[in-house]
Structure formats: structure tokens, C-alpha cells
Amino acid sequence: DAGVTQSPTHLIKTRGQHVTLRCSPISGHKSVSWYQQVLGQGPQFIFQYYEKEERGRGNFPDRFSARQFPNYSSELNVNALLLGDSALYLCASSLGTSGGVPPDTQYFGPGTRLTVL
Amino acid sequence: ELKVEQNPLFLSMQEGKNYTIYCNYSTTSDRLYWYRQDPGKSLESLFVLLSNGAVKQEGRLMASLDTKARLSTLHITAAVHDLSATYFCAVGNYGGSQGNLIFGKGTKLSVKP
């Protein structure tokens, strides 16, 4: 079975532009989470979606938004890019839960390397 | 706020030696993950520890969890060069409808001949 896939692999943008990153989860997984990993740091949680609904949001500005589609794939959108948005954006999929229980194992995709100039 | 601290952040080892990476977390959680990341690559799941006293081993790596002390350890036995990577621990953010992970800053391991 295919793992988590993400596109594009690399992306270069300039300040003020908009970017859309895409993620396809493992077949059968209903939950997708997005993380930002700045060089030299651990991944930071941005969003989690389960069954097309937002289930969690990290401490990121409103310039960051996401959605999940009926086929459980997901998009992460970032508006008005800043230099500080340069990072590896990781998508993780998991079977998902209906809430109130610890998260199950998340499987990470290869990531999208975003560079903002 | 749940915080996760790893130490050391950098570890240079000789092949054949043993060492331990420590992961402390600040609030109650009964699910602890260890991931490996090679340079420029994504995260590879190594271990999931689900209960107090859990111990898991794979090859030269062994992970344990003490939920009372809020501590997990990743022990490396007789290190080899192939183990060179960055190792992250992550704690499940338990409660409500959130299912995210809180990561430590990572331990960059370099194994030298």
C-alpha cells in the first residue's frame, strides 16, 4: 500500500505570495494532521482534520488554513507568506478517532520543503 | 501547556558504545512516541509506548516509559554508524477532540568509527 504522499516536494515563493500544499493519506485513514518543522527544531502542530472537520488547531496565525476533502485528502493554505514560513511542512495520517481518546499512531509523509525569499 | 524536553540535544558516540537519550514531559499522557529522522527526510516511526512500564526493543534500540516520572528513555546498545540520525520523542496531546503530537527538539546522534 502507498504511504502518505505530499505535493509538491519543493516550492520557492516570495514574500506576500500564497501557497497551497497537498496531502493524500494512507488508504483507510480518515485523519490528517499538518505540522511545520523549522530547521533544527521538532515538528509543530498546525491543524488536525477528521472526517472533514477541523479537530484541532495549533498556535499559528489566521494566514494558515486547511481543509479535508470527501476522499480524506487535505490541503494546507498559507497566505501572505513571510520569510519565517520557510520550513518543511509535514502531513501525517492516522486511522482517526471520534474524540476524547489519545491520538493513534501518525504516519508522516515525505514533506514539502517551502522556501520563502 | 504540554511541554516535551529531550536531552542531550547533540550526541557524538563511538561505534560500539552505549548511551541513553532522555525525554521528559510536563503533564499526564499515556502515549509516547519515538521517531527517527534522517537529514532531509521525513519522520519514521520507531516505537509507540502505551502504558507505564512499557518497554519495546528493535535491534540496538530499546525504549521505555515511566508515566509516574513522566520520563521516557531511548537506549542505544553497541552503536553503529547507521544509527546516525535525529531522534524525536513526541507525546500525545490527550483530551478533548485533539489528536496531535507535541514533539521535543530532537537529539542529533552522530556515531563515529
Chai-1 contact restraints between the chains, C-beta under 6 A:
chainA,res_idxA,chainB,res_idxB,connection_type,confidence,min_distance_angstrom,max_distance_angstrom,comment,restraint_id
A,S33,B,N100,contact,1.0,0.0,6.0,A-B,restraint_1
A,G42,B,F88,contact,1.0,0.0,6.0,A-B,restraint_2
A,G42,B,F103,contact,1.0,0.0,6.0,A-B,restraint_3
A,G42,B,G104,contact,1.0,0.0,6.0,A-B,restraint_4
A,G42,B,K105,contact,1.0,0.0,6.0,A-B,restraint_5
A,G42,B,G106,contact,1.0,0.0,6.0,A-B,restraint_6
A,P43,B,F103,contact,1.0,0.0,6.0,A-B,restraint_7
A,F45,B,N100,contact,1.0,0.0,6.0,A-B,restraint_8
A,Q48,B,G99,contact,1.0,0.0,6.0,A-B,restraint_9
A,Q48,B,N100,contact,1.0,0.0,6.0,A-B,restraint_10
A,R55,B,S97,contact,1.0,0.0,6.0,A-B,restraint_11
A,G56,B,Q98,contact,1.0,0.0,6.0,A-B,restraint_12
A,G56,B,N100,contact,1.0,0.0,6.0,A-B,restraint_13
A,G99,B,S97,contact,1.0,0.0,6.0,A-B,restraint_14
A,P102,B,R31,contact,1.0,0.0,6.0,A-B,restraint_15
A,P102,B,G92,contact,1.0,0.0,6.0,A-B,restraint_16
A,P102,B,Y94,contact,1.0,0.0,6.0,A-B,restraint_17
A,P103,B,G92,contact,1.0,0.0,6.0,A-B,restraint_18
A,P103,B,G99,contact,1.0,0.0,6.0,A-B,restraint_19
A,T105,B,V48,contact,1.0,0.0,6.0,A-B,restraint_20
A,F108,B,S42,contact,1.0,0.0,6.0,A-B,restraint_21
A,F108,B,L43,contact,1.0,0.0,6.0,A-B,restraint_22
A,P110,B,S42,contact,1.0,0.0,6.0,A-B,restraint_23
A,G111,B,S42,contact,1.0,0.0,6.0,A-B,restraint_24
